[in-house]
Amino acid sequence: MIRLKGLYIHIPFCMRKCAYCSFFSVDNYTDELLERFVDALLTEFEQRKDLIEPPYTLYIGGGTPTLLPDRLLFKIIERVISQVGLPVEFTVEANPKTINKSLLKMLYFAGVNRLSLGIQSFSDKILSVLGRLHNTSDAFLALEQAIDVFNNINVDLIFGVPGQTLKDVEEDIKNLLMFSTPHVSYYGLSIEEGTYMADLLKEGEISEVDHDMWAKMYDMIRLSLTSMGYLHYEISNYAKRGFGCLHNMIYWLRREYIGLGPSAVSFIDGKREQNTRSINSYIKMAKTGFKRQVENIDKNRDCIEKIMLCLRTARGLNLRKFPCKGIRSKMDRLIELGFLERKGEWVRIKEKYWNVSNAIIAEII
């Protein structure tokens, strides 16, 4: 079986940091910094390109990759493809505020075959709570333009936002289905420490959606999308047949990947490596040598991570390739209780219990 290797490129710049975002990104930069960053990124690529074995997937994320000047974005794309060939799946993330029809066509002709749009909601009220710069009209326009150019489009949406109601989620689903994009990533909001939203929560300015409402939203999304022909192939991801995200499956199935750029993570030969989270340090390292934080994954940690990642998917966990025999009894108990199901050598969480998957996985590990 062909085992794809993934290449992730992190562009750590955005127009404004969203209230919920815990990814490494900055919204204060100069044109000179962008130039120096891209030069450093390409230096790291030249040093790591021998680790990339076609067939491979390429994912450019952030931050907001489409915020880069066209010249710099296409400089990255052209260098990668000229050195390691065209990826089987090539995704670029985009913000509705940073794209137009001309840019989308340029991306398509440069080899990009999958666009991921950060819509998050079709409600101006919810977009404001999330701290997004775009509005509902921007979201509609971005999707209309994208559909004219790309066949494979993902839409990112978020539920469980403070102040969000079931009716709001229902409206988001209704608007989403008007476009019928082949892939949807529908994430439950997690308020992370260090974000502006976490500060608001501490100050009592906002309240988290309670678990019962969160579960109702999740089930509404799941039932609505699967009834329209979407395959629910991972806890937060839905795809029409043939449009599952190959790059993300590399993460969930614990295959190897390389990450380039500040804060980017690589998983190679049983080791996890992470780049510095400082842009200035990253740029300096392009001249002095890149230093990465390295974590050797022992058998116990490897076992836990396989459970956590594989049980997120509809495919589940292959017991034949699973070395952690001490955990089998816990899985057998959850099978008896009806939370897990086993087919041959595969075990997975029953779909109706995916909304409590974290609790089920915690029982195992």
N, C-alpha and C positions, 0 to 999 in steps of 0.2 A: 504494500500500500504506500502511495506517495505521502510523505509527511512534509507539509508546508512549514516553512520557517518565516516568521513575521519580522518586519522592520517597522518600527514606530519612530516617527520624527516629531519632537515636541517643539512647537513654536510658542514661547512663553509670554506673548504680548496680547493685550486685549484693549478695547476702547475704554471700558470701565469694568472694574471687578464686580461681578454679580454678588448679591447679598448672601447667597447660599454656597458659593464656589470655594472648595478647599483645595483645588488643583493649584500647582505653582504657576502663577502668572503675574505680570505687572502691567499697570496702565499708565506708567510714567516713563517715557522713553523719547529718544531723539532719532532723527534719520541716521545720524552717525552710529548710534548704538545698534540699530538694525543692520547696518552694513557690517559692522565688526562681528555681530552675532552670527550672521550667515557665513562669513569667512571662517569663523571658529567651528561652526557646524559642519562645513564641508571638509575641514581638516580632520575632525573626528570621523566623518564618513570614510575618508581615504584610509584612515588607520584601522577601521573596523569592517571594511567592505568584503574582505576575504571570508568573514564569518557568514555572509549571506549566500545561501545556496538556492538557486532557482530549482523548482518553482517556489516563489515566495509571495507574500502579501505585503503591501505597503500602505501604511496609515499615517497621514499627516494630521496631527491634532494640536490642541492647545488648551488655554489661549484661543486665539482666533487666527488660524493660518492665512485666511483671506484678507487679513488686515495688512499683511506685508505688501509693499509696492510690487506690482506685477513682475517687474524686472528681477527682484530678489526671489520671489516665489518660484518663478520659472527657472531661475538659475539652479535652485535646489533640485527641482524635478528633472531637468535636463542632465545634471551631473549624475544623479542616481541611476536613471535609465540607461545612460550611455555606458556606465561602468558595470552594472549587474543585470541589465535587460529589463524588459517590460514585466511588471508583476501580474499575476493572474487576477488579483483583485487590488485595486488602487483607490483608496478612499481619501477624500479631503473633507475636513470639517469646515462649515461655513456659518457665519452669523447673517441673518437676513439683512442687516444694515450694511454689510460689506461686500455684497455681490450685485452684479448686474448681468444682463444677457451676454454682453461681450466677454466678460471674464469667464462665465460658465462655458461658453463655446471654446475659449482658449484652453481651459482646463481639460475639456473633453478631447480636443485635438492633440493635447500634450500627453494623453494616455490615461487620464483619470477616468475610471469607469464606474465609480460609486461616489455619490455626494451625500454627506450627512449634515442635515440642517438642524441647527439648534433653535427650534420653535418654542419649546417648553410649555406654551399655552396659547390659545387663541382668544384669551380674555385680557383686555387691557388692565382690569383690576388685578388679576393674578400676576401678570407681567410686571406690574408696578411693585408688588410685594417681593417678587424675586429679584428686583433691581435690574431688569433687562432694559436695554436702550430701545429696542424695537417695539412696535405696537402691532395690533391685529392686522391692520392694512399692510404693513411691511411683511408680515408672515404670509398673507395670501399672495402678495405680489412675488415674493421669493419662490414660493411653491409653484406658481404658474410659470415663472421663468425656468425653473429647474426642470419641470416636466417636459418642457419643449426641447430640452437638450439631453437630459439623462434618462436612461431606462431604469437604472438601479439607484433609488433614492431612499435614504433613511430619514425619518423624522424623530427627533428627540422631544419627548413630552414629560412633564412632571406632575405627579398627583400628591396629595397629602400636604398641600401648601397651607400655612396658617390662614384662616378665613375662607378657605375653599369649601364649597358645598358639593353634594352629590350632583346637583343640577349643573354646577360649573363643569364637573368632569363629563357629564352627559353631553354638554354643549361642545366640549373639546373633542370628544369622540365623534360627534356628528360632523364637525368641521373637518376632522382628519379624514373620515371616510368619503367625503366629497372628492378628495384628491386620490384616494386609493393607492397611496405609495406602497411599493412592494415590501418595505421594511419599516417597523416601528420599534423604537426603544422607549418604553414607558416606565420611568423610574419613580419609585416612592421617595419623597424627599427625606433626606437624613440631614439634620442640622448638626454640622461638624464644629468642633471647638476651633476657635481662631477666625471664624467667619463673622461678618457683620450681623447675620441673622442670629447667630449664637449670642451675640451681645444683646440684641433686642429681646431675646428669650430670657436672659438673666435679669434684664431690667423690667421684665413684666410687660413689655410693649406688645408682644405677640404671644400666642399660645399654640402649642403643638396640636395637631389633629389627634383625637383620641384613637386608641387601637381599633375599637369597633367600627368607627367611621372609616378609618384607613382600610380595614378589611373589606368593607362594603364597596369602597372605591375600587380596590384591586379586583374584586370579583366582577364588578360591573365592566371594567376594562377587559378582563379576561373573556367573559362570556360574549361581550359585544364583538370583539375582534375575531375570536374563533368562529362565531356564527357567520362571519363574513369571509371565511375561508383562510384566515391567517393561521399559521402553525405556531403554537406557543412552544418554542423550542428551548427557551431559557427563561428563568424567573421573570426577567424584565424585558424580554425581547420576543417579537412576533415577526414572522415573515411569510410571504406567499411562497409556495413551493419553488425551490431552486434559488431563493434569494436570502438564505441565511448568511450571516456575516462570517466569512472564512477567517478573517483576521482575529475576531474576538473568540472564535472557536479554538484558536491556538492557545489563548490564555486559559480557557475553561477546561481544555483537555490536557493541560500541563505540557505543552510542547515548547520548543525553544523559540526565543525571540530576542531581537536586539533593539535597544532603545538609544536614540541619539538626541542630544540637547539637554539643557539644564533640568535636573530632577528625573530624567528618563531612566527607566529600569530595564535591565537585560536579564534573561534567564538562560544560561548556557552551561552545559556539562554539570548540572546539579548545583550551580552557584547562582545567586542573585547579586547583581551589581547595580548600584545606583549612582548616577552622576550628582555633582554638587547642585544645590538649589540656588546658588548665587550666579547671576548672569555675568557679573564682572569677573568672578573667579573662574568661571567656565571659559571666558574669552582669554584670560591669562594662561590657562592650562593648555590652550591650543598651541602656545609657544613653549611652555615648560614641561608639558606632558600631562595627560589626563589622569587624575587620581579618582578612583571610585570606591565607594563603600561596598565591601564584599561580604556576603553572608553565605557560608557553606551550609547547605540544607542537609541535615542528617536524616536517617531513615524515619525517625519518629515525626519530624517536622514535615517531611515529604508525604508521609501517610496522612497527616492532618490536612494538609493543603489539597491533596487529591480529593479527599472527602468533601471539603468545603467548596471546591470548584466544580467537580464532576456532578455533585448532587444538585447543582444549580440548573442542570440541563435536563431536557426530556429524555436524552439518551441515558443518562445516569452513570453509574460506576460499574466497571467490569471487574467482578470479583476474582476472575481467573488471574488477572494481572495485579491483584491487590494483595500486598504482602502482610498486611496488618491483621493477623489472625485473631488477636485478642479483642478486636472490635466486632468480630462477626456475631458474637452472642447479643450485643446491643442491637445490631441490625435485625437479627432474627426476632427479637422482642418487639421492635417497631413494626416488623412485617405482621406479626401476630395481632398487634393492636390496630393494624389497618392503615398506618401512616406511610409505610413503604410498600412497594410491590416488587416482586422478582419475576423476571422472565429469563429462563436459562441462566446464563452467567452474569446477567445484568440486574442491578437493583437501582430503583429510583424512588423519589418522593412522589406520591400520588398528586396529580395536578391540583385537585381540590384543596390540598394542604400546602400548596406553594406559598400562600400568604403567611404561613407560620414556619417557613423553611428554616429560618435562623434558629428557632427553638428546637426543631427536629435535629438539625445538624449538631447543635450544642449537646443534645442528649447522647449523640454518638461519640463525639470527641472529648 
